[in-house]
Amino acid sequence: MALPDLVYRDQLFPRPAYARAFEALLTKETERRACRVMVGLLMLAHEQACEGERADHITRELDAGRPPDLKTMREHFAPTVGAVPEITVALASLASYDEIAASIRGDRA
């Protein structure tokens, strides 16, 4: 709830779209709800390091007359879950370690 009265609030937003979003949220939501959504948007931008892509999405939503919706943003920018690659690991035979050890002992003798 400190966001509305924060002195350096504008510096907190990574791009102007986030400031626009907060102003739009304040006009359409309660102050408490606007703060929750804005903190959620900032958290998403930080966690996935894609505030530019999110800012573009926020701008499109605002230009269409819609404030950003946190749930929609989470779904839209959710990381894609791909198939886990199959990894084959070829292990060296234990005999090769014996050969290495024997060569080291031979070098010291």
N, CA, C and O atoms as a GROMACS GRO file, in nm:
protein
  436
    1MET      N    1   0.081  -0.120   0.000
    1MET     CA    2   0.000   0.000   0.000
    1MET      C    3   0.086   0.127   0.000
    1MET      O    4   0.032   0.237  -0.005
    2ALA      N    5   0.215   0.113   0.005
    2ALA     CA    6   0.302   0.230   0.004
    2ALA      C    7   0.319   0.287  -0.136
    2ALA      O    8   0.364   0.401  -0.151
    3LEU      N    9   0.285   0.212  -0.236
    3LEU     CA   10   0.310   0.253  -0.375
    3LEU      C   11   0.246   0.387  -0.414
    3LEU      O   12   0.312   0.466  -0.480
    4PRO      N   13   0.122   0.416  -0.375
    4PRO     CA   14   0.062   0.543  -0.417
    4PRO      C   15   0.136   0.666  -0.365
    4PRO      O   16   0.142   0.768  -0.435
    5ASP      N   17   0.191   0.660  -0.246
    5ASP     CA   18   0.256   0.776  -0.186
    5ASP      C   19   0.408   0.770  -0.192
    5ASP      O   20   0.476   0.853  -0.132
    6LEU      N   21   0.461   0.673  -0.262
    6LEU     CA   22   0.606   0.656  -0.270
    6LEU      C   23   0.668   0.772  -0.347
    6LEU      O   24   0.628   0.802  -0.459
    7VAL      N   25   0.766   0.837  -0.287
    7VAL     CA   26   0.829   0.954  -0.347
    7VAL      C   27   0.899   0.918  -0.478
    7VAL      O   28   0.889   0.993  -0.575
    8TYR      N   29   0.968   0.807  -0.481
    8TYR     CA   30   1.043   0.768  -0.600
    8TYR      C   31   0.970   0.661  -0.682
    8TYR      O   32   1.033   0.578  -0.747
    9ARG      N   33   0.838   0.663  -0.678
    9ARG     CA   34   0.756   0.564  -0.747
    9ARG      C   35   0.787   0.558  -0.897
    9ARG      O   36   0.798   0.448  -0.953
   10ASP      N   37   0.801   0.672  -0.961
   10ASP     CA   38   0.824   0.672  -1.106
   10ASP      C   39   0.957   0.604  -1.142
   10ASP      O   40   0.968   0.545  -1.249
   11GLN      N   41   1.055   0.613  -1.054
   11GLN     CA   42   1.182   0.546  -1.079
   11GLN      C   43   1.172   0.395  -1.057
   11GLN      O   44   1.256   0.319  -1.103
   12LEU      N   45   1.070   0.354  -0.987
   12LEU     CA   46   1.048   0.212  -0.959
   12LEU      C   47   1.002   0.137  -1.084
   12LEU      O   48   1.032   0.019  -1.100
   13PHE      N   49   0.928   0.205  -1.170
   13PHE     CA   50   0.874   0.142  -1.290
   13PHE      C   51   0.983   0.131  -1.396
   13PHE      O   52   1.049   0.230  -1.428
   14PRO      N   53   1.004   0.011  -1.451
   14PRO     CA   54   1.112  -0.007  -1.548
   14PRO      C   55   1.087   0.062  -1.682
   14PRO      O   56   1.181   0.092  -1.755
   15ARG      N   57   0.960   0.089  -1.714
   15ARG     CA   58   0.925   0.154  -1.842
   15ARG      C   59   0.800   0.238  -1.820
   15ARG      O   60   0.724   0.213  -1.726
   16PRO      N   61   0.777   0.338  -1.906
   16PRO     CA   62   0.659   0.424  -1.890
   16PRO      C   63   0.526   0.349  -1.892
   16PRO      O   64   0.430   0.393  -1.830
   17ALA      N   65   0.519   0.237  -1.961
   17ALA     CA   66   0.394   0.160  -1.967
   17ALA      C   67   0.350   0.116  -1.828
   17ALA      O   68   0.230   0.108  -1.801
   18TYR      N   69   0.445   0.087  -1.741
   18TYR     CA   70   0.409   0.044  -1.606
   18TYR      C   71   0.348   0.158  -1.526
   18TYR      O   72   0.254   0.137  -1.449
   19ALA      N   73   0.399   0.279  -1.544
   19ALA     CA   74   0.341   0.396  -1.477
   19ALA      C   75   0.199   0.420  -1.529
   19ALA      O   76   0.108   0.448  -1.452
   20ARG      N   77   0.182   0.409  -1.662
   20ARG     CA   78   0.048   0.423  -1.721
   20ARG      C   79  -0.047   0.318  -1.666
   20ARG      O   80  -0.163   0.346  -1.636
   21ALA      N   81   0.004   0.196  -1.652
   21ALA     CA   82  -0.079   0.087  -1.601
   21ALA      C   83  -0.125   0.117  -1.458
   21ALA      O   84  -0.241   0.095  -1.424
   22PHE      N   85  -0.034   0.166  -1.377
   22PHE     CA   86  -0.069   0.194  -1.238
   22PHE      C   87  -0.176   0.304  -1.233
   22PHE      O   88  -0.271   0.294  -1.155
   23GLU      N   89  -0.160   0.408  -1.313
   23GLU     CA   90  -0.260   0.514  -1.316
   23GLU      C   91  -0.396   0.460  -1.362
   23GLU      O   92  -0.499   0.497  -1.306
   24ALA      N   93  -0.396   0.375  -1.461
   24ALA     CA   94  -0.521   0.315  -1.510
   24ALA      C   95  -0.583   0.227  -1.403
   24ALA      O   96  -0.704   0.228  -1.383
   25LEU      N   97  -0.500   0.150  -1.334
   25LEU     CA   98  -0.552   0.064  -1.228
   25LEU      C   99  -0.613   0.146  -1.115
   25LEU      O  100  -0.716   0.108  -1.059
   26LEU      N  101  -0.549   0.257  -1.082
   26LEU     CA  102  -0.602   0.342  -0.975
   26LEU      C  103  -0.739   0.400  -1.011
   26LEU      O  104  -0.820   0.424  -0.922
   27THR      N  105  -0.765   0.423  -1.138
   27THR     CA  106  -0.895   0.479  -1.177
   27THR      C  107  -1.004   0.373  -1.183
   27THR      O  108  -1.122   0.406  -1.171
   28LYS      N  109  -0.967   0.246  -1.202
   28LYS     CA  110  -1.068   0.141  -1.220
   28LYS      C  111  -1.081   0.046  -1.101
   28LYS      O  112  -1.180  -0.025  -1.089
   29GLU      N  113  -0.981   0.045  -1.014
   29GLU     CA  114  -0.979  -0.049  -0.901
   29GLU      C  115  -0.966   0.029  -0.771
   29GLU      O  116  -0.943   0.150  -0.771
   30THR      N  117  -0.982  -0.042  -0.660
   30THR     CA  118  -0.952   0.019  -0.532
   30THR      C  119  -0.800   0.038  -0.524
   30THR      O  120  -0.725  -0.028  -0.595
   31GLU      N  121  -0.758   0.126  -0.439
   31GLU     CA  122  -0.615   0.151  -0.425
   31GLU      C  123  -0.541   0.023  -0.385
   31GLU      O  124  -0.433  -0.006  -0.436
   32ARG      N  125  -0.600  -0.051  -0.295
   32ARG     CA  126  -0.539  -0.176  -0.248
   32ARG      C  127  -0.523  -0.276  -0.364
   32ARG      O  128  -0.417  -0.336  -0.380
   33ARG      N  129  -0.629  -0.292  -0.443
   33ARG     CA  130  -0.625  -0.386  -0.556
   33ARG      C  131  -0.525  -0.338  -0.662
   33ARG      O  132  -0.450  -0.418  -0.718
   34ALA      N  133  -0.523  -0.209  -0.689
   34ALA     CA  134  -0.430  -0.153  -0.786
   34ALA      C  135  -0.285  -0.179  -0.743
   34ALA      O  136  -0.201  -0.214  -0.826
   35CYS      N  137  -0.258  -0.164  -0.616
   35CYS     CA  138  -0.123  -0.190  -0.565
   35CYS      C  139  -0.086  -0.337  -0.578
   35CYS      O  140   0.026  -0.371  -0.618
   36ARG      N  141  -0.179  -0.424  -0.546
   36ARG     CA  142  -0.152  -0.568  -0.556
   36ARG      C  143  -0.121  -0.609  -0.700
   36ARG      O  144  -0.026  -0.683  -0.725
   37VAL      N  145  -0.201  -0.560  -0.793
   37VAL     CA  146  -0.180  -0.593  -0.934
   37VAL      C  147  -0.047  -0.537  -0.981
   37VAL      O  148   0.029  -0.605  -1.050
   38MET      N  149  -0.018  -0.413  -0.944
   38MET     CA  150   0.106  -0.350  -0.990
   38MET      C  151   0.229  -0.421  -0.935
   38MET      O  152   0.325  -0.443  -1.008
   39VAL      N  153   0.226  -0.457  -0.809
   39VAL     CA  154   0.339  -0.532  -0.750
   39VAL      C  155   0.352  -0.666  -0.820
   39VAL      O  156   0.464  -0.712  -0.846
   40GLY      N  157   0.242  -0.729  -0.852
   40GLY     CA  158   0.246  -0.856  -0.926
   40GLY      C  159   0.307  -0.839  -1.064
   40GLY      O  160   0.387  -0.922  -1.107
   41LEU      N  161   0.269  -0.732  -1.133
   41LEU     CA  162   0.326  -0.706  -1.266
   41LEU      C  163   0.476  -0.680  -1.259
   41LEU      O  164   0.553  -0.729  -1.342
   42LEU      N  165   0.517  -0.604  -1.159
   42LEU     CA  166   0.660  -0.576  -1.142
   42LEU      C  167   0.737  -0.703  -1.107
   42LEU      O  168   0.850  -0.723  -1.153
   43MET      N  169   0.676  -0.787  -1.026
   43MET     CA  170   0.740  -0.912  -0.988
   43MET      C  171   0.757  -1.002  -1.110
   43MET      O  172   0.864  -1.062  -1.128
   44LEU      N  173   0.655  -1.013  -1.193
   44LEU     CA  174   0.665  -1.094  -1.315
   44LEU      C  175   0.774  -1.040  -1.407
   44LEU      O  176   0.852  -1.118  -1.464
   45ALA      N  177   0.780  -0.909  -1.422
   45ALA     CA  178   0.882  -0.849  -1.509
   45ALA      C  179   1.021  -0.880  -1.456
   45ALA      O  180   1.113  -0.907  -1.533
   46HIS      N  181   1.037  -0.875  -1.326
   46HIS     CA  182   1.167  -0.902  -1.265
   46HIS      C  183   1.206  -1.049  -1.275
   46HIS      O  184   1.318  -1.082  -1.312
   47GLU      N  185   1.113  -1.137  -1.243
   47GLU     CA  186   1.143  -1.280  -1.241
   47GLU      C  187   1.184  -1.335  -1.377
   47GLU      O  188   1.273  -1.419  -1.385
   48GLN      N  189   1.121  -1.287  -1.482
   48GLN     CA  190   1.148  -1.343  -1.613
   48GLN      C  191   1.230  -1.249  -1.701
   48GLN      O  192   1.253  -1.278  -1.818
   49ALA      N  193   1.273  -1.138  -1.645
   49ALA     CA  194   1.360  -1.042  -1.714
   49ALA      C  195   1.310  -1.010  -1.855
   49ALA      O  196   1.386  -1.011  -1.952
   50CYS      N  197   1.183  -0.980  -1.864
   50CYS     CA  198   1.128  -0.944  -1.996
   50CYS      C  199   1.031  -0.828  -1.981
   50CYS      O  200   0.919  -0.831  -2.032
   51GLU      N  201   1.076  -0.724  -1.909
   51GLU     CA  202   0.986  -0.612  -1.886
   51GLU      C  203   0.949  -0.539  -2.014
   51GLU      O  204   0.842  -0.478  -2.022
   52GLY      N  205   1.036  -0.543  -2.115
   52GLY     CA  206   1.005  -0.478  -2.242
   52GLY      C  207   0.888  -0.544  -2.313
   52GLY      O  208   0.798  -0.476  -2.361
   53GLU      N  209   0.891  -0.675  -2.320
   53GLU     CA  210   0.782  -0.749  -2.384
   53GLU      C  211   0.652  -0.729  -2.308
   53GLU      O  212   0.546  -0.714  -2.367
   54ARG      N  213   0.662  -0.729  -2.178
   54ARG     CA  214   0.542  -0.706  -2.096
   54ARG      C  215   0.493  -0.563  -2.112
   54ARG      O  216   0.372  -0.538  -2.115
   55ALA      N  217   0.585  -0.469  -2.122
   55ALA     CA  218   0.546  -0.328  -2.140
   55ALA      C  219   0.469  -0.312  -2.271
   55ALA      O  220   0.371  -0.238  -2.276
   56ASP      N  221   0.513  -0.380  -2.376
   56ASP     CA  222   0.442  -0.374  -2.504
   56ASP      C  223   0.300  -0.428  -2.488
   56ASP      O  224   0.204  -0.372  -2.542
   57HIS      N  225   0.287  -0.539  -2.416
   57HIS     CA  226   0.155  -0.598  -2.392
   57HIS      C  227   0.068  -0.503  -2.310
   57HIS      O  228  -0.050  -0.484  -2.341
   58ILE      N  229   0.126  -0.444  -2.207
   58ILE     CA  230   0.052  -0.350  -2.122
   58ILE      C  231   0.004  -0.232  -2.206
   58ILE      O  232  -0.110  -0.188  -2.193
   59THR      N  233   0.092  -0.180  -2.292
   59THR     CA  234   0.055  -0.066  -2.378
   59THR      C  235  -0.061  -0.101  -2.469
   59THR      O  236  -0.154  -0.022  -2.486
   60ARG      N  237  -0.056  -0.219  -2.528
   60ARG     CA  238  -0.167  -0.262  -2.616
   60ARG      C  239  -0.298  -0.270  -2.537
   60ARG      O  240  -0.404  -0.228  -2.585
   61GLU      N  241  -0.291  -0.325  -2.417
   61GLU     CA  242  -0.412  -0.336  -2.334
   61GLU      C  243  -0.465  -0.197  -2.299
   61GLU      O  244  -0.585  -0.172  -2.308
   62LEU      N  245  -0.377  -0.107  -2.258
   62LEU     CA  246  -0.420   0.027  -2.220
   62LEU      C  247  -0.476   0.103  -2.340
   62LEU      O  248  -0.576   0.174  -2.328
   63ASP      N  249  -0.412   0.088  -2.456
   63ASP     CA  250  -0.462   0.154  -2.577
   63ASP      C  251  -0.599   0.101  -2.617
   63ASP      O  252  -0.677   0.172  -2.682
   64ALA      N  253  -0.628  -0.023  -2.579
   64ALA     CA  254  -0.760  -0.081  -2.608
   64ALA      C  255  -0.862  -0.046  -2.499
   64ALA      O  256  -0.977  -0.089  -2.504
   65GLY      N  257  -0.818   0.032  -2.400
   65GLY     CA  258  -0.909   0.074  -2.294
   65GLY      C  259  -0.923  -0.023  -2.180
   65GLY      O  260  -1.014  -0.012  -2.099
   66ARG      N  261  -0.831  -0.119  -2.173
   66ARG     CA  262  -0.836  -0.219  -2.066
   66ARG      C  263  -0.714  -0.204  -1.976
   66ARG      O  264  -0.602  -0.195  -2.025
   67PRO      N  265  -0.735  -0.202  -1.845
   67PRO     CA  266  -0.619  -0.206  -1.756
   67PRO      C  267  -0.559  -0.346  -1.759
   67PRO      O  268  -0.630  -0.442  -1.788
   68PRO      N  269  -0.431  -0.359  -1.731
   68PRO     CA  270  -0.370  -0.492  -1.735
   68PRO      C  271  -0.430  -0.584  -1.630
   68PRO      O  272  -0.459  -0.543  -1.518
   69ASP      N  273  -0.447  -0.707  -1.668
   69ASP     CA  274  -0.501  -0.809  -1.579
   69ASP      C  275  -0.388  -0.904  -1.541
   69ASP      O  276  -0.328  -0.967  -1.628
   70LEU      N  277  -0.359  -0.914  -1.413
   70LEU     CA  278  -0.246  -0.993  -1.366
   70LEU      C  279  -0.260  -1.140  -1.403
   70LEU      O  280  -0.163  -1.202  -1.445
   71LYS      N  281  -0.378  -1.196  -1.388
   71LYS     CA  282  -0.399  -1.338  -1.420
   71LYS      C  283  -0.372  -1.364  -1.568
   71LYS      O  284  -0.306  -1.461  -1.604
   72THR      N  285  -0.425  -1.277  -1.653
   72THR     CA  286  -0.404  -1.293  -1.797
   72THR      C  287  -0.256  -1.280  -1.831
   72THR      O  288  -0.204  -1.356  -1.913
   73MET      N  289  -0.188  -1.184  -1.768
   73MET     CA  290  -0.045  -1.166  -1.794
   73MET      C  291   0.034  -1.290  -1.751
   73MET      O  292   0.126  -1.332  -1.821
   74ARG      N  293  -0.002  -1.346  -1.637
   74ARG     CA  294   0.068  -1.468  -1.591
   74ARG      C  295   0.051  -1.582  -1.691
   74ARG      O  296   0.146  -1.652  -1.724
   75GLU      N  297  -0.072  -1.598  -1.739
   75GLU     CA  298  -0.099  -1.705  -1.835
   75GLU      C  299  -0.031  -1.678  -1.968
   75GLU      O  300   0.027  -1.769  -2.028
   76HIS      N  301  -0.038  -1.555  -2.014
   76HIS     CA  302   0.018  -1.520  -2.145
   76HIS      C  303   0.171  -1.534  -2.147
   76HIS      O  304   0.228  -1.578  -2.247
   77PHE      N  305   0.235  -1.498  -2.037
   77PHE     CA  306   0.381  -1.501  -2.032
   77PHE      C  307   0.436  -1.618  -1.952
   77PHE      O  308   0.552  -1.617  -1.911
   78ALA      N  309   0.354  -1.719  -1.930
   78ALA     CA  310   0.402  -1.837  -1.857
   78ALA      C  311   0.511  -1.905  -1.939
   78ALA      O  312   0.501  -1.913  -2.061
   79PRO      N  313   0.613  -1.954  -1.871
   79PRO     CA  314   0.719  -2.023  -1.946
   79PRO      C  315   0.663  -2.147  -2.013
   79PRO      O  316   0.581  -2.219  -1.956
   80THR      N  317   0.707  -2.171  -2.133
   80THR     CA  318   0.660  -2.289  -2.204
   80THR      C  319   0.731  -2.412  -2.150
   80THR      O  320   0.851  -2.413  -2.125
   81VAL      N  321   0.653  -2.515  -2.132
   81VAL     CA  322   0.707  -2.639  -2.080
   81VAL      C  323   0.735  -2.728  -2.200
   81VAL      O  324   0.643  -2.770  -2.271
   82GLY      N  325   0.859  -2.756  -2.221
   82GLY     CA  326   0.897  -2.840  -2.333
   82GLY      C  327   0.928  -2.981  -2.286
   82GLY      O  328   0.929  -3.011  -2.167
   83ALA      N  329   0.952  -3.065  -2.382
   83ALA     CA  330   0.987  -3.202  -2.349
   83ALA      C  331   1.127  -3.204  -2.289
   83ALA      O  332   1.215  -3.129  -2.330
   84VAL      N  333   1.145  -3.289  -2.194
   84VAL     CA  334   1.276  -3.304  -2.131
   84VAL      C  335   1.363  -3.384  -2.227
   84VAL      O  336   1.327  -3.494  -2.267
   85PRO      N  337   1.478  -3.328  -2.264
   85PRO     CA  338   1.562  -3.402  -2.359
   85PRO      C  339   1.620  -3.528  -2.296
   85PRO      O  340   1.647  -3.534  -2.176
   86GLU      N  341   1.636  -3.628  -2.379
   86GLU     CA  342   1.696  -3.752  -2.332
   86GLU      C  343   1.847  -3.736  -2.342
   86GLU      O  344   1.900  -3.702  -2.448
   87ILE      N  345   1.915  -3.761  -2.232
   87ILE     CA  346   2.060  -3.745  -2.228
   87ILE      C  347   2.122  -3.881  -2.200
   87ILE      O  348   2.087  -3.949  -2.104
   88THR      N  349   2.214  -3.918  -2.286
   88THR     CA  350   2.285  -4.044  -2.269
   88THR      C  351   2.426  -4.014  -2.220
   88THR      O  352   2.498  -3.935  -2.280
   89VAL      N  353   2.462  -4.076  -2.112
   89VAL     CA  354   2.595  -4.056  -2.055
   89VAL      C  355   2.673  -4.186  -2.072
   89VAL      O  356   2.633  -4.292  -2.025
   90ALA      N  357   2.785  -4.174  -2.141
   90ALA     CA  358   2.872  -4.292  -2.159
   90ALA      C  359   2.976  -4.291  -2.048
   90ALA      O  360   3.059  -4.200  -2.040
   91LEU      N  361   2.970  -4.392  -1.965
   91LEU     CA  362   3.065  -4.401  -1.854
   91LEU      C  363   3.189  -4.477  -1.897
   91LEU      O  364   3.182  -4.574  -1.973
   92ALA      N  365   3.302  -4.431  -1.849
   92ALA     CA  366   3.427  -4.500  -1.878
   92ALA      C  367   3.432  -4.630  -1.796
   92ALA      O  368   3.375  -4.638  -1.688
   93SER      N  369   3.500  -4.728  -1.851
   93SER     CA  370   3.511  -4.855  -1.777
   93SER      C  371   3.605  -4.835  -1.658
   93SER      O  372   3.696  -4.752  -1.662
   94LEU      N  373   3.581  -4.910  -1.554
   94LEU     CA  374   3.667  -4.902  -1.436
   94LEU      C  375   3.810  -4.945  -1.468
   94LEU      O  376   3.905  -4.899  -1.405
   95ALA      N  377   3.825  -5.032  -1.566
   95ALA     CA  378   3.959  -5.078  -1.604
   95ALA      C  379   4.044  -4.962  -1.653
   95ALA      O  380   4.166  -4.962  -1.632
   96SER      N  381   3.983  -4.862  -1.717
   96SER     CA  382   4.062  -4.748  -1.766
   96SER      C  383   4.120  -4.670  -1.648
   96SER      O  384   4.230  -4.615  -1.660
   97TYR      N  385   4.051  -4.665  -1.536
   97TYR     CA  386   4.106  -4.598  -1.419
   97TYR      C  387   4.224  -4.677  -1.363
   97TYR      O  388   4.322  -4.619  -1.315
   98ASP      N  389   4.214  -4.810  -1.369
   98ASP     CA  390   4.327  -4.893  -1.326
   98ASP      C  391   4.450  -4.867  -1.413
   98ASP      O  392   4.562  -4.861  -1.363
   99GLU      N  393   4.427  -4.853  -1.544
   99GLU     CA  394   4.538  -4.826  -1.635
   99GLU      C  395   4.603  -4.692  -1.603
   99GLU      O  396   4.726  -4.680  -1.605
  100ILE      N  397   4.522  -4.591  -1.575
  100ILE     CA  398   4.575  -4.459  -1.541
  100ILE      C  399   4.656  -4.466  -1.412
  100ILE      O  400   4.765  -4.411  -1.402
  101ALA      N  401   4.601  -4.535  -1.313
  101ALA     CA  402   4.671  -4.548  -1.185
  101ALA      C  403   4.802  -4.623  -1.202
  101ALA      O  404   4.903  -4.588  -1.141
  102ALA      N  405   4.801  -4.727  -1.284
  102ALA     CA  406   4.923  -4.804  -1.307
  102ALA      C  407   5.028  -4.719  -1.377
  102ALA      O  408   5.147  -4.728  -1.345
  103SER      N  409   4.986  -4.637  -1.472
  103SER     CA  410   5.083  -4.552  -1.544
  103SER      C  411   5.140  -4.446  -1.451
  103SER      O  412   5.257  -4.409  -1.465
  104ILE      N  413   5.062  -4.396  -1.359
  104ILE     CA  414   5.114  -4.297  -1.264
  104ILE      C  415   5.213  -4.362  -1.169
  104ILE      O  416   5.319  -4.306  -1.140
  105ARG      N  417   5.178  -4.480  -1.121
  105ARG     CA  418   5.272  -4.551  -1.031
  105ARG      C  419   5.400  -4.583  -1.105
  105ARG      O  420   5.509  -4.577  -1.047
  106GLY      N  421   5.390  -4.618  -1.231
  106GLY     CA  422   5.508  -4.652  -1.311
  106GLY      C  423   5.595  -4.531  -1.332
  106GLY      O  424   5.717  -4.544  -1.338
  107ASP      N  425   5.535  -4.411  -1.344
  107ASP     CA  426   5.612  -4.290  -1.366
  107ASP      C  427   5.690  -4.252  -1.242
  107ASP      O  428   5.797  -4.192  -1.253
  108ARG      N  429   5.640  -4.284  -1.127
  108ARG     CA  430   5.704  -4.244  -1.001
  108ARG      C  431   5.812  -4.347  -0.958
  108ARG      O  432   5.902  -4.315  -0.881
  109ALA      N  433   5.802  -4.465  -1.008
  109ALA     CA  434   5.894  -4.570  -0.961
  109ALA      C  435   6.030  -4.558  -1.020
  109ALA      O  436   6.118  -4.638  -0.990
   0.00000   0.00000   0.00000
